[in-house]
């Protein structure tokens, strides 16, 4: 058999660990040939391939990013995209594809399966917002990086008696903000799932300033003040309609300074959260996902995604995984509120 592998969407620590596991198990347990497609779905559309052998995955376990490259290309938005994928599959004698990606990449995987192309999905995103799996790999690494940043920002904030707003990734879901905020002992955590009251934030910040410690505010990039994006004084959105990175964190730091009369700074972590080596947890999770994706292909169980349930790796329908984003439930957010303010 010849199996295609691709990585789509934003890169994520652990992608190479999945590729390594797929290649090793595919070749050693099944005698398959593995063909890498470059740059997500752009690879099968444009017949951009890279054969990957055992030697190619020898030293990639610890490396961040993806040796295959990534993109957000969607074949259903490209003229003749699906037909071109069929042509590439025929030209390369591909029997099935393992697609490693988030909601968009796996949404395409689901539609391709419906259109008769055999795809197995592997869930990936630092945002941890994919349905039907307890965790995605990359999330643990992102939370570690954000937590370390919070620890470092706290000491400089305390030295200067400043409020420090730490903006982390998460356009639609606040998992990174919630977990790094809890791990870093933040005094305020703001998530996209719940519009925040600036008055309330200022109250928490002032209470914290009454102690000798500095207020740390962790805000997800997609968090919005009550009233929505137009309240942000830039309110700027990119071509995809997302509030620009840096928007809410900088805005909030300025609001806090204006309203409290205290110095305030913003630190925008941005892509630092996505780069570099995966944590041990993510390496293990990614490796297990890769091994189980090979099992799913061997069983001909297409249209499925490997998923973590408790400590087990199971298979779920791609339709279930992509039905809706997994956002932070209200009760999980409210658990954290006891730590807000002083
Ligand atoms: O989905 C992963 C993610 O890192 C989000 O947290 C973030 O909003 C987005 O990707 C950034 O995308 P890009 O790398 O295209 O700027």
py3Dmol code that shows the C-alpha trace and the ligand (Angstrom):
import py3Dmol

protein = """\
ATOM      1  CA  UNK A   1       0.000   0.000   0.000  1.00  0.00           C
ATOM      2  CA  UNK A   2       1.023   3.625  -0.479  1.00  0.00           C
ATOM      3  CA  UNK A   3      -0.211   6.039   2.149  1.00  0.00           C
ATOM      4  CA  UNK A   4      -0.164   9.824   1.865  1.00  0.00           C
ATOM      5  CA  UNK A   5       0.446  12.015   4.920  1.00  0.00           C
ATOM      6  CA  UNK A   6      -0.113  15.746   5.233  1.00  0.00           C
ATOM      7  CA  UNK A   7      -0.121  18.462   7.879  1.00  0.00           C
ATOM      8  CA  UNK A   8      -2.600  21.335   7.499  1.00  0.00           C
ATOM      9  CA  UNK A   9      -3.494  24.560   9.294  1.00  0.00           C
ATOM     10  CA  UNK A  10      -1.342  26.396  11.823  1.00  0.00           C
ATOM     11  CA  UNK A  11       1.777  24.428  12.716  1.00  0.00           C
ATOM     12  CA  UNK A  12       1.969  22.905  16.159  1.00  0.00           C
ATOM     13  CA  UNK A  13       4.619  21.217  18.317  1.00  0.00           C
ATOM     14  CA  UNK A  14       4.255  17.445  17.906  1.00  0.00           C
ATOM     15  CA  UNK A  15       3.450  17.303  14.180  1.00  0.00           C
ATOM     16  CA  UNK A  16       6.796  15.688  13.432  1.00  0.00           C
ATOM     17  CA  UNK A  17       6.238  13.137  16.194  1.00  0.00           C
ATOM     18  CA  UNK A  18       3.019  12.025  14.442  1.00  0.00           C
ATOM     19  CA  UNK A  19       4.774  11.814  11.069  1.00  0.00           C
ATOM     20  CA  UNK A  20       7.580   9.761  12.612  1.00  0.00           C
ATOM     21  CA  UNK A  21       5.142   7.326  14.222  1.00  0.00           C
ATOM     22  CA  UNK A  22       3.154   6.920  10.983  1.00  0.00           C
ATOM     23  CA  UNK A  23       6.313   6.278   8.971  1.00  0.00           C
ATOM     24  CA  UNK A  24       7.829   3.836  11.447  1.00  0.00           C
ATOM     25  CA  UNK A  25       4.692   1.785  12.011  1.00  0.00           C
ATOM     26  CA  UNK A  26       3.565   2.006   8.388  1.00  0.00           C
ATOM     27  CA  UNK A  27       6.882   0.709   7.102  1.00  0.00           C
ATOM     28  CA  UNK A  28       7.934  -1.653   9.897  1.00  0.00           C
ATOM     29  CA  UNK A  29       4.577  -3.232  10.740  1.00  0.00           C
ATOM     30  CA  UNK A  30       2.901  -3.154   7.324  1.00  0.00           C
ATOM     31  CA  UNK A  31       5.596  -2.723   4.680  1.00  0.00           C
ATOM     32  CA  UNK A  32       3.790   0.341   3.277  1.00  0.00           C
ATOM     33  CA  UNK A  33       5.357   3.156   1.335  1.00  0.00           C
ATOM     34  CA  UNK A  34       4.715   6.580   2.797  1.00  0.00           C
ATOM     35  CA  UNK A  35       4.334   9.637   0.603  1.00  0.00           C
ATOM     36  CA  UNK A  36       4.419  13.047   2.229  1.00  0.00           C
ATOM     37  CA  UNK A  37       2.241  15.762   0.720  1.00  0.00           C
ATOM     38  CA  UNK A  38       3.676  19.222   1.112  1.00  0.00           C
ATOM     39  CA  UNK A  39       1.850  22.186   2.615  1.00  0.00           C
ATOM     40  CA  UNK A  40      -1.442  20.682   3.728  1.00  0.00           C
ATOM     41  CA  UNK A  41      -4.116  20.165   1.078  1.00  0.00           C
ATOM     42  CA  UNK A  42      -2.054  22.214  -1.375  1.00  0.00           C
ATOM     43  CA  UNK A  43       0.165  19.111  -1.768  1.00  0.00           C
ATOM     44  CA  UNK A  44      -2.484  16.751  -3.150  1.00  0.00           C
ATOM     45  CA  UNK A  45      -4.054  19.541  -5.214  1.00  0.00           C
ATOM     46  CA  UNK A  46      -0.771  20.464  -6.917  1.00  0.00           C
ATOM     47  CA  UNK A  47       0.904  17.041  -6.741  1.00  0.00           C
ATOM     48  CA  UNK A  48       3.629  18.305  -4.417  1.00  0.00           C
ATOM     49  CA  UNK A  49       5.061  15.165  -2.873  1.00  0.00           C
ATOM     50  CA  UNK A  50       8.059  14.115  -0.816  1.00  0.00           C
ATOM     51  CA  UNK A  51       8.730  10.430  -0.229  1.00  0.00           C
ATOM     52  CA  UNK A  52       9.563   9.809   3.407  1.00  0.00           C
ATOM     53  CA  UNK A  53      11.546   6.851   4.582  1.00  0.00           C
ATOM     54  CA  UNK A  54      12.802   5.694   7.978  1.00  0.00           C
ATOM     55  CA  UNK A  55      15.960   7.784   7.638  1.00  0.00           C
ATOM     56  CA  UNK A  56      13.922  10.952   7.056  1.00  0.00           C
ATOM     57  CA  UNK A  57      12.185  10.663  10.418  1.00  0.00           C
ATOM     58  CA  UNK A  58      15.264   9.681  12.406  1.00  0.00           C
ATOM     59  CA  UNK A  59      15.881  12.995  14.154  1.00  0.00           C
ATOM     60  CA  UNK A  60      12.523  14.741  14.027  1.00  0.00           C
ATOM     61  CA  UNK A  61      10.793  13.672  17.248  1.00  0.00           C
ATOM     62  CA  UNK A  62      11.919  16.703  19.208  1.00  0.00           C
ATOM     63  CA  UNK A  63      11.673  19.215  16.393  1.00  0.00           C
ATOM     64  CA  UNK A  64       8.826  21.739  16.332  1.00  0.00           C
ATOM     65  CA  UNK A  65       6.947  22.703  13.157  1.00  0.00           C
ATOM     66  CA  UNK A  66       6.456  20.153  10.395  1.00  0.00           C
ATOM     67  CA  UNK A  67       8.945  18.674   7.931  1.00  0.00           C
ATOM     68  CA  UNK A  68       6.113  18.599   5.365  1.00  0.00           C
ATOM     69  CA  UNK A  69       5.198  22.278   5.572  1.00  0.00           C
ATOM     70  CA  UNK A  70       1.651  23.478   6.140  1.00  0.00           C
ATOM     71  CA  UNK A  71      -0.985  25.759   4.661  1.00  0.00           C
ATOM     72  CA  UNK A  72      -4.640  26.633   5.115  1.00  0.00           C
ATOM     73  CA  UNK A  73      -5.500  25.697   1.502  1.00  0.00           C
ATOM     74  CA  UNK A  74      -9.018  24.293   1.166  1.00  0.00           C
ATOM     75  CA  UNK A  75      -9.623  22.181  -1.977  1.00  0.00           C
ATOM     76  CA  UNK A  76     -13.321  23.037  -1.848  1.00  0.00           C
ATOM     77  CA  UNK A  77     -12.385  26.695  -2.331  1.00  0.00           C
ATOM     78  CA  UNK A  78      -9.969  26.018  -5.204  1.00  0.00           C
ATOM     79  CA  UNK A  79     -11.284  25.638  -8.755  1.00  0.00           C
ATOM     80  CA  UNK A  80     -11.304  21.898  -9.575  1.00  0.00           C
ATOM     81  CA  UNK A  81      -9.559  21.207  -6.252  1.00  0.00           C
ATOM     82  CA  UNK A  82     -11.161  17.863  -5.492  1.00  0.00           C
ATOM     83  CA  UNK A  83     -10.708  16.555  -9.040  1.00  0.00           C
ATOM     84  CA  UNK A  84      -7.051  17.536  -8.904  1.00  0.00           C
ATOM     85  CA  UNK A  85      -6.696  15.591  -5.646  1.00  0.00           C
ATOM     86  CA  UNK A  86      -8.184  12.550  -7.379  1.00  0.00           C
ATOM     87  CA  UNK A  87      -5.655  12.932 -10.202  1.00  0.00           C
ATOM     88  CA  UNK A  88      -2.746  13.151  -7.749  1.00  0.00           C
ATOM     89  CA  UNK A  89      -3.990  10.103  -5.881  1.00  0.00           C
ATOM     90  CA  UNK A  90      -4.216   8.119  -9.125  1.00  0.00           C
ATOM     91  CA  UNK A  91      -0.834   9.341 -10.410  1.00  0.00           C
ATOM     92  CA  UNK A  92       0.907   8.328  -7.162  1.00  0.00           C
ATOM     93  CA  UNK A  93      -1.093   5.129  -6.500  1.00  0.00           C
ATOM     94  CA  UNK A  94      -2.163   6.408  -3.107  1.00  0.00           C
ATOM     95  CA  UNK A  95      -4.514   4.080  -1.205  1.00  0.00           C
ATOM     96  CA  UNK A  96      -5.382   6.382   1.696  1.00  0.00           C
ATOM     97  CA  UNK A  97      -4.440   9.690   3.291  1.00  0.00           C
ATOM     98  CA  UNK A  98      -3.648  10.488   6.912  1.00  0.00           C
ATOM     99  CA  UNK A  99      -4.513  14.157   7.449  1.00  0.00           C
ATOM    100  CA  UNK A 100      -3.086  15.819  10.564  1.00  0.00           C
ATOM    101  CA  UNK A 101      -4.881  19.057  11.311  1.00  0.00           C
ATOM    102  CA  UNK A 102      -7.458  21.105  13.120  1.00  0.00           C
ATOM    103  CA  UNK A 103     -11.057  21.936  12.404  1.00  0.00           C
ATOM    104  CA  UNK A 104     -10.530  23.207   8.842  1.00  0.00           C
ATOM    105  CA  UNK A 105      -8.155  20.456   7.688  1.00  0.00           C
ATOM    106  CA  UNK A 106     -10.335  17.746   9.213  1.00  0.00           C
ATOM    107  CA  UNK A 107     -13.504  19.365   7.872  1.00  0.00           C
ATOM    108  CA  UNK A 108     -11.989  18.886   4.403  1.00  0.00           C
ATOM    109  CA  UNK A 109     -11.019  15.312   5.355  1.00  0.00           C
ATOM    110  CA  UNK A 110     -14.627  14.604   6.225  1.00  0.00           C
ATOM    111  CA  UNK A 111     -15.954  16.010   2.959  1.00  0.00           C
ATOM    112  CA  UNK A 112     -13.350  14.097   0.930  1.00  0.00           C
ATOM    113  CA  UNK A 113     -14.378  10.873   2.666  1.00  0.00           C
ATOM    114  CA  UNK A 114     -17.991  11.639   1.758  1.00  0.00           C
ATOM    115  CA  UNK A 115     -16.745  12.135  -1.811  1.00  0.00           C
ATOM    116  CA  UNK A 116     -15.156   8.670  -1.837  1.00  0.00           C
ATOM    117  CA  UNK A 117     -11.534   9.404  -0.879  1.00  0.00           C
ATOM    118  CA  UNK A 118     -10.208   7.375   2.083  1.00  0.00           C
ATOM    119  CA  UNK A 119      -8.964   9.694   4.813  1.00  0.00           C
ATOM    120  CA  UNK A 120      -8.118   9.168   8.488  1.00  0.00           C
ATOM    121  CA  UNK A 121      -7.717  12.270  10.664  1.00  0.00           C
ATOM    122  CA  UNK A 122      -5.321  13.126  13.480  1.00  0.00           C
ATOM    123  CA  UNK A 123      -6.378  16.035  15.738  1.00  0.00           C
ATOM    124  CA  UNK A 124      -3.899  18.884  16.059  1.00  0.00           C
ATOM    125  CA  UNK A 125      -4.160  22.380  17.475  1.00  0.00           C
ATOM    126  CA  UNK A 126      -2.499  24.362  20.208  1.00  0.00           C
ATOM    127  CA  UNK A 127      -5.968  25.812  20.889  1.00  0.00           C
ATOM    128  CA  UNK A 128      -7.373  22.456  22.144  1.00  0.00           C
ATOM    129  CA  UNK A 129     -10.736  23.434  20.654  1.00  0.00           C
ATOM    130  CA  UNK A 130     -11.393  20.369  18.538  1.00  0.00           C
ATOM    131  CA  UNK A 131     -14.450  18.342  19.491  1.00  0.00           C
ATOM    132  CA  UNK A 132     -14.552  14.616  20.324  1.00  0.00           C
ATOM    133  CA  UNK A 133     -11.070  14.443  21.853  1.00  0.00           C
ATOM    134  CA  UNK A 134     -10.131  15.305  25.424  1.00  0.00           C
ATOM    135  CA  UNK A 135      -6.885  16.951  24.304  1.00  0.00           C
ATOM    136  CA  UNK A 136      -5.017  17.795  21.131  1.00  0.00           C
ATOM    137  CA  UNK A 137      -1.222  17.672  21.046  1.00  0.00           C
ATOM    138  CA  UNK A 138       0.468  21.073  20.964  1.00  0.00           C
ATOM    139  CA  UNK A 139      -1.801  22.446  23.661  1.00  0.00           C
ATOM    140  CA  UNK A 140       0.389  21.271  26.528  1.00  0.00           C
ATOM    141  CA  UNK A 141       3.449  22.875  24.926  1.00  0.00           C
ATOM    142  CA  UNK A 142       1.615  26.166  24.330  1.00  0.00           C
ATOM    143  CA  UNK A 143       0.410  26.221  27.946  1.00  0.00           C
ATOM    144  CA  UNK A 144       3.952  25.539  29.212  1.00  0.00           C
ATOM    145  CA  UNK A 145       5.386  28.377  27.134  1.00  0.00           C
ATOM    146  CA  UNK A 146       2.634  30.792  28.215  1.00  0.00           C
ATOM    147  CA  UNK A 147       3.044  29.783  31.868  1.00  0.00           C
ATOM    148  CA  UNK A 148       6.787  30.329  31.753  1.00  0.00           C
ATOM    149  CA  UNK A 149       6.167  33.748  30.207  1.00  0.00           C
ATOM    150  CA  UNK A 150       3.694  34.637  32.975  1.00  0.00           C
ATOM    151  CA  UNK A 151       6.237  33.591  35.633  1.00  0.00           C
ATOM    152  CA  UNK A 152       8.842  35.853  34.048  1.00  0.00           C
ATOM    153  CA  UNK A 153       6.466  38.768  33.514  1.00  0.00           C
ATOM    154  CA  UNK A 154       5.366  38.608  37.140  1.00  0.00           C
ATOM    155  CA  UNK A 155       8.821  39.420  38.512  1.00  0.00           C
ATOM    156  CA  UNK A 156       9.326  42.431  36.276  1.00  0.00           C
ATOM    157  CA  UNK A 157       5.739  43.619  36.914  1.00  0.00           C
ATOM    158  CA  UNK A 158       6.276  43.375  40.659  1.00  0.00           C
ATOM    159  CA  UNK A 159       9.579  45.228  40.527  1.00  0.00           C
ATOM    160  CA  UNK A 160       7.919  48.159  38.768  1.00  0.00           C
ATOM    161  CA  UNK A 161       4.501  48.007  40.474  1.00  0.00           C
ATOM    162  CA  UNK A 162       2.823  47.633  37.106  1.00  0.00           C
ATOM    163  CA  UNK A 163      -0.144  45.704  35.814  1.00  0.00           C
ATOM    164  CA  UNK A 164       0.896  43.211  33.172  1.00  0.00           C
ATOM    165  CA  UNK A 165      -1.541  42.057  30.517  1.00  0.00           C
ATOM    166  CA  UNK A 166      -0.428  38.813  28.847  1.00  0.00           C
ATOM    167  CA  UNK A 167      -2.176  38.101  25.564  1.00  0.00           C
ATOM    168  CA  UNK A 168      -2.182  34.452  24.537  1.00  0.00           C
ATOM    169  CA  UNK A 169      -3.564  32.698  21.451  1.00  0.00           C
ATOM    170  CA  UNK A 170      -7.152  31.504  21.149  1.00  0.00           C
ATOM    171  CA  UNK A 171      -9.519  33.228  18.773  1.00  0.00           C
ATOM    172  CA  UNK A 172     -12.614  31.218  19.570  1.00  0.00           C
ATOM    173  CA  UNK A 173     -11.704  29.197  22.655  1.00  0.00           C
ATOM    174  CA  UNK A 174      -9.938  30.257  25.828  1.00  0.00           C
ATOM    175  CA  UNK A 175      -8.269  26.979  26.804  1.00  0.00           C
ATOM    176  CA  UNK A 176      -4.706  28.335  26.631  1.00  0.00           C
ATOM    177  CA  UNK A 177      -5.718  31.429  28.623  1.00  0.00           C
ATOM    178  CA  UNK A 178      -7.570  29.387  31.246  1.00  0.00           C
ATOM    179  CA  UNK A 179      -4.856  26.781  31.768  1.00  0.00           C
ATOM    180  CA  UNK A 180      -1.860  29.123  31.619  1.00  0.00           C
ATOM    181  CA  UNK A 181      -3.734  31.621  33.797  1.00  0.00           C
ATOM    182  CA  UNK A 182      -4.422  28.977  36.426  1.00  0.00           C
ATOM    183  CA  UNK A 183      -0.888  27.566  36.219  1.00  0.00           C
ATOM    184  CA  UNK A 184       0.642  31.047  36.387  1.00  0.00           C
ATOM    185  CA  UNK A 185      -1.567  32.282  39.207  1.00  0.00           C
ATOM    186  CA  UNK A 186      -3.136  35.089  37.159  1.00  0.00           C
ATOM    187  CA  UNK A 187      -5.362  37.629  38.919  1.00  0.00           C
ATOM    188  CA  UNK A 188      -7.710  37.929  35.950  1.00  0.00           C
ATOM    189  CA  UNK A 189      -8.345  35.480  33.094  1.00  0.00           C
ATOM    190  CA  UNK A 190     -10.372  36.584  30.061  1.00  0.00           C
ATOM    191  CA  UNK A 191     -11.654  34.181  27.414  1.00  0.00           C
ATOM    192  CA  UNK A 192     -13.553  34.568  24.116  1.00  0.00           C
ATOM    193  CA  UNK A 193     -16.481  32.569  25.461  1.00  0.00           C
ATOM    194  CA  UNK A 194     -17.458  35.318  27.887  1.00  0.00           C
ATOM    195  CA  UNK A 195     -17.443  39.056  27.053  1.00  0.00           C
ATOM    196  CA  UNK A 196     -15.760  40.899  29.909  1.00  0.00           C
ATOM    197  CA  UNK A 197     -16.698  44.023  31.818  1.00  0.00           C
ATOM    198  CA  UNK A 198     -13.801  46.492  31.835  1.00  0.00           C
ATOM    199  CA  UNK A 199     -15.177  47.948  35.113  1.00  0.00           C
ATOM    200  CA  UNK A 200     -14.911  44.522  36.711  1.00  0.00           C
ATOM    201  CA  UNK A 201     -11.377  43.990  35.396  1.00  0.00           C
ATOM    202  CA  UNK A 202     -10.359  47.404  36.775  1.00  0.00           C
ATOM    203  CA  UNK A 203     -11.903  46.486  40.147  1.00  0.00           C
ATOM    204  CA  UNK A 204      -9.904  43.226  40.275  1.00  0.00           C
ATOM    205  CA  UNK A 205      -6.727  45.054  39.230  1.00  0.00           C
ATOM    206  CA  UNK A 206      -7.198  47.742  41.901  1.00  0.00           C
ATOM    207  CA  UNK A 207      -7.778  45.114  44.592  1.00  0.00           C
ATOM    208  CA  UNK A 208      -4.570  43.416  43.592  1.00  0.00           C
ATOM    209  CA  UNK A 209      -2.675  46.719  43.618  1.00  0.00           C
ATOM    210  CA  UNK A 210      -3.744  47.152  47.265  1.00  0.00           C
ATOM    211  CA  UNK A 211      -1.356  44.294  48.065  1.00  0.00           C
ATOM    212  CA  UNK A 212       2.341  44.626  47.340  1.00  0.00           C
ATOM    213  CA  UNK A 213       1.945  42.259  44.394  1.00  0.00           C
ATOM    214  CA  UNK A 214       1.408  43.167  40.758  1.00  0.00           C
ATOM    215  CA  UNK A 215      -1.785  42.259  38.882  1.00  0.00           C
ATOM    216  CA  UNK A 216      -1.328  39.735  36.087  1.00  0.00           C
ATOM    217  CA  UNK A 217      -4.140  39.660  33.523  1.00  0.00           C
ATOM    218  CA  UNK A 218      -4.176  36.799  31.023  1.00  0.00           C
ATOM    219  CA  UNK A 219      -6.337  37.536  27.996  1.00  0.00           C
ATOM    220  CA  UNK A 220      -7.060  35.294  25.016  1.00  0.00           C
ATOM    221  CA  UNK A 221      -6.628  37.085  21.705  1.00  0.00           C
ATOM    222  CA  UNK A 222     -10.316  36.518  20.897  1.00  0.00           C
ATOM    223  CA  UNK A 223     -11.658  37.828  24.229  1.00  0.00           C
ATOM    224  CA  UNK A 224     -13.908  40.849  23.799  1.00  0.00           C
ATOM    225  CA  UNK A 225     -15.135  43.576  26.103  1.00  0.00           C
ATOM    226  CA  UNK A 226     -18.892  43.786  26.535  1.00  0.00           C
ATOM    227  CA  UNK A 227     -20.125  45.678  23.485  1.00  0.00           C
ATOM    228  CA  UNK A 228     -17.859  43.756  21.121  1.00  0.00           C
ATOM    229  CA  UNK A 229     -15.006  44.546  18.778  1.00  0.00           C
ATOM    230  CA  UNK A 230     -16.137  48.079  18.031  1.00  0.00           C
ATOM    231  CA  UNK A 231     -15.354  49.002  21.643  1.00  0.00           C
ATOM    232  CA  UNK A 232     -11.659  48.290  21.037  1.00  0.00           C
ATOM    233  CA  UNK A 233     -10.216  51.564  19.866  1.00  0.00           C
ATOM    234  CA  UNK A 234      -8.475  49.924  16.918  1.00  0.00           C
ATOM    235  CA  UNK A 235     -11.288  47.430  16.348  1.00  0.00           C
ATOM    236  CA  UNK A 236      -9.144  46.338  13.410  1.00  0.00           C
ATOM    237  CA  UNK A 237      -9.802  42.989  11.823  1.00  0.00           C
ATOM    238  CA  UNK A 238      -7.742  41.076   9.325  1.00  0.00           C
ATOM    239  CA  UNK A 239      -8.942  39.751   5.971  1.00  0.00           C
ATOM    240  CA  UNK A 240     -10.474  36.725   7.737  1.00  0.00           C
ATOM    241  CA  UNK A 241     -12.495  38.876  10.118  1.00  0.00           C
ATOM    242  CA  UNK A 242     -10.295  38.037  13.126  1.00  0.00           C
ATOM    243  CA  UNK A 243      -9.314  40.790  15.519  1.00  0.00           C
ATOM    244  CA  UNK A 244      -5.656  41.459  14.808  1.00  0.00           C
ATOM    245  CA  UNK A 245      -3.074  39.894  17.118  1.00  0.00           C
ATOM    246  CA  UNK A 246      -2.180  42.464  19.710  1.00  0.00           C
ATOM    247  CA  UNK A 247      -5.571  44.127  19.560  1.00  0.00           C
ATOM    248  CA  UNK A 248      -7.218  43.298  22.834  1.00  0.00           C
ATOM    249  CA  UNK A 249      -4.093  42.973  25.020  1.00  0.00           C
ATOM    250  CA  UNK A 250      -2.667  46.374  24.154  1.00  0.00           C
ATOM    251  CA  UNK A 251      -6.115  47.976  24.332  1.00  0.00           C
ATOM    252  CA  UNK A 252      -6.787  46.528  27.769  1.00  0.00           C
ATOM    253  CA  UNK A 253      -3.387  47.588  29.123  1.00  0.00           C
ATOM    254  CA  UNK A 254      -4.135  51.162  28.032  1.00  0.00           C
ATOM    255  CA  UNK A 255      -7.645  51.066  29.539  1.00  0.00           C
ATOM    256  CA  UNK A 256      -6.228  49.831  32.850  1.00  0.00           C
ATOM    257  CA  UNK A 257      -3.584  52.580  32.895  1.00  0.00           C
ATOM    258  CA  UNK A 258      -6.166  55.268  32.051  1.00  0.00           C
ATOM    259  CA  UNK A 259      -8.667  54.133  34.644  1.00  0.00           C
ATOM    260  CA  UNK A 260      -6.332  53.223  37.539  1.00  0.00           C
ATOM    261  CA  UNK A 261      -3.609  55.800  36.991  1.00  0.00           C
ATOM    262  CA  UNK A 262      -1.110  52.950  37.412  1.00  0.00           C
ATOM    263  CA  UNK A 263       1.472  51.894  34.881  1.00  0.00           C
ATOM    264  CA  UNK A 264       0.403  48.996  32.750  1.00  0.00           C
ATOM    265  CA  UNK A 265       2.130  46.993  30.024  1.00  0.00           C
ATOM    266  CA  UNK A 266       1.041  44.374  27.505  1.00  0.00           C
ATOM    267  CA  UNK A 267       3.040  41.357  26.342  1.00  0.00           C
ATOM    268  CA  UNK A 268       1.735  39.582  23.247  1.00  0.00           C
ATOM    269  CA  UNK A 269       3.092  36.047  23.075  1.00  0.00           C
ATOM    270  CA  UNK A 270       1.879  35.342  19.528  1.00  0.00           C
ATOM    271  CA  UNK A 271       3.655  32.607  17.618  1.00  0.00           C
ATOM    272  CA  UNK A 272       6.206  31.973  20.364  1.00  0.00           C
ATOM    273  CA  UNK A 273       3.495  29.664  21.736  1.00  0.00           C
ATOM    274  CA  UNK A 274       3.553  27.569  18.587  1.00  0.00           C
ATOM    275  CA  UNK A 275       7.263  27.288  17.929  1.00  0.00           C
ATOM    276  CA  UNK A 276       9.976  25.018  19.192  1.00  0.00           C
ATOM    277  CA  UNK A 277      10.222  21.624  20.768  1.00  0.00           C
ATOM    278  CA  UNK A 278       7.124  19.804  22.092  1.00  0.00           C
ATOM    279  CA  UNK A 279       6.788  18.840  25.745  1.00  0.00           C
ATOM    280  CA  UNK A 280       7.152  15.181  26.715  1.00  0.00           C
ATOM    281  CA  UNK A 281       3.347  14.939  27.083  1.00  0.00           C
ATOM    282  CA  UNK A 282       2.795  16.221  23.543  1.00  0.00           C
ATOM    283  CA  UNK A 283       5.483  13.942  22.114  1.00  0.00           C
ATOM    284  CA  UNK A 284       3.795  10.906  23.662  1.00  0.00           C
ATOM    285  CA  UNK A 285       0.262  11.958  22.670  1.00  0.00           C
ATOM    286  CA  UNK A 286       1.341  12.772  19.104  1.00  0.00           C
ATOM    287  CA  UNK A 287       3.212   9.472  18.824  1.00  0.00           C
ATOM    288  CA  UNK A 288       0.221   7.478  20.057  1.00  0.00           C
ATOM    289  CA  UNK A 289      -2.091   9.324  17.660  1.00  0.00           C
ATOM    290  CA  UNK A 290       0.241   8.477  14.756  1.00  0.00           C
ATOM    291  CA  UNK A 291       0.405   4.780  15.674  1.00  0.00           C
ATOM    292  CA  UNK A 292      -3.379   4.537  16.017  1.00  0.00           C
ATOM    293  CA  UNK A 293      -3.957   6.392  12.735  1.00  0.00           C
ATOM    294  CA  UNK A 294      -1.947   3.636  11.018  1.00  0.00           C
ATOM    295  CA  UNK A 295      -4.189   1.039  12.695  1.00  0.00           C
ATOM    296  CA  UNK A 296      -7.277   2.867  11.402  1.00  0.00           C
ATOM    297  CA  UNK A 297      -5.907   2.857   7.841  1.00  0.00           C
ATOM    298  CA  UNK A 298      -4.957  -0.832   8.125  1.00  0.00           C
ATOM    299  CA  UNK A 299      -8.529  -1.563   9.241  1.00  0.00           C
ATOM    300  CA  UNK A 300      -9.963   0.490   6.344  1.00  0.00           C
ATOM    301  CA  UNK A 301     -11.784   2.623   8.915  1.00  0.00           C
ATOM    302  CA  UNK A 302     -11.940   5.835   6.866  1.00  0.00           C
ATOM    303  CA  UNK A 303     -13.853   8.951   7.781  1.00  0.00           C
ATOM    304  CA  UNK A 304     -12.593   8.563  11.330  1.00  0.00           C
ATOM    305  CA  UNK A 305     -10.277  10.539  13.588  1.00  0.00           C
ATOM    306  CA  UNK A 306      -8.101   9.183  16.372  1.00  0.00           C
ATOM    307  CA  UNK A 307      -8.997  10.802  19.684  1.00  0.00           C
ATOM    308  CA  UNK A 308      -7.976  10.804  23.333  1.00  0.00           C
ATOM    309  CA  UNK A 309     -10.649   9.675  25.793  1.00  0.00           C
ATOM    310  CA  UNK A 310      -9.288   9.567  29.318  1.00  0.00           C
ATOM    311  CA  UNK A 311      -6.008   7.746  28.776  1.00  0.00           C
ATOM    312  CA  UNK A 312      -7.187   5.669  25.814  1.00  0.00           C
ATOM    313  CA  UNK A 313      -6.860   6.414  22.111  1.00  0.00           C
ATOM    314  CA  UNK A 314     -10.141   5.688  20.354  1.00  0.00           C
ATOM    315  CA  UNK A 315     -11.622   6.302  16.897  1.00  0.00           C
ATOM    316  CA  UNK A 316     -14.474   8.755  16.399  1.00  0.00           C
ATOM    317  CA  UNK A 317     -16.300   9.873  13.266  1.00  0.00           C
ATOM    318  CA  UNK A 318     -14.778  12.927  11.574  1.00  0.00           C
ATOM    319  CA  UNK A 319     -18.318  14.295  11.420  1.00  0.00           C
ATOM    320  CA  UNK A 320     -18.478  14.196  15.225  1.00  0.00           C
ATOM    321  CA  UNK A 321     -15.059  15.810  15.615  1.00  0.00           C
ATOM    322  CA  UNK A 322     -15.825  18.708  13.293  1.00  0.00           C
ATOM    323  CA  UNK A 323     -19.467  19.311  14.268  1.00  0.00           C
ATOM    324  CA  UNK A 324     -18.704  22.106  16.707  1.00  0.00           C
ATOM    325  CA  UNK A 325     -15.751  23.759  18.404  1.00  0.00           C
ATOM    326  CA  UNK A 326     -14.978  22.677  21.953  1.00  0.00           C
ATOM    327  CA  UNK A 327     -15.095  25.898  23.920  1.00  0.00           C
ATOM    328  CA  UNK A 328     -14.516  26.513  27.636  1.00  0.00           C
ATOM    329  CA  UNK A 329     -17.705  25.605  29.548  1.00  0.00           C
ATOM    330  CA  UNK A 330     -19.084  28.278  31.883  1.00  0.00           C
ATOM    331  CA  UNK A 331     -18.518  26.128  34.973  1.00  0.00           C
ATOM    332  CA  UNK A 332     -14.855  25.567  34.085  1.00  0.00           C
ATOM    333  CA  UNK A 333     -14.353  29.324  33.766  1.00  0.00           C
ATOM    334  CA  UNK A 334     -16.236  30.067  36.984  1.00  0.00           C
ATOM    335  CA  UNK A 335     -14.002  27.617  38.880  1.00  0.00           C
ATOM    336  CA  UNK A 336     -11.122  30.018  38.245  1.00  0.00           C
ATOM    337  CA  UNK A 337     -12.923  33.144  39.493  1.00  0.00           C
ATOM    338  CA  UNK A 338     -11.974  32.505  43.110  1.00  0.00           C
ATOM    339  CA  UNK A 339      -8.433  33.511  42.128  1.00  0.00           C
ATOM    340  CA  UNK A 340      -9.433  36.814  40.519  1.00  0.00           C
ATOM    341  CA  UNK A 341      -8.562  40.107  42.180  1.00  0.00           C
ATOM    342  CA  UNK A 342      -6.592  40.018  45.395  1.00  0.00           C
TER     343      UNK A 342
END
"""
ligand_1 = """\
16
LIG
O -5.223 27.793 15.404
C -3.960 27.994 15.879
C -3.643 29.451 15.972
O -2.343 29.550 16.502
C -4.621 30.319 16.749
O -4.480 30.235 18.156
C -4.302 31.681 16.201
O -5.401 32.527 16.351
C -4.028 31.402 14.766
O -3.606 30.055 14.692
C -2.971 32.291 14.158
O -2.889 32.002 12.817
P -1.694 32.467 11.894
O -0.502 31.612 12.219
O -2.189 32.222 10.522
O -1.421 33.897 12.210
"""
view = py3Dmol.view(width=600, height=400)
view.addModel(protein, "pdb")
view.setStyle({"model": 0}, {"cartoon": {"style": "trace"}})
view.addModel(ligand_1, "xyz")
view.setStyle({"model": 1}, {"stick": {}})
view.zoomTo()
view.show()
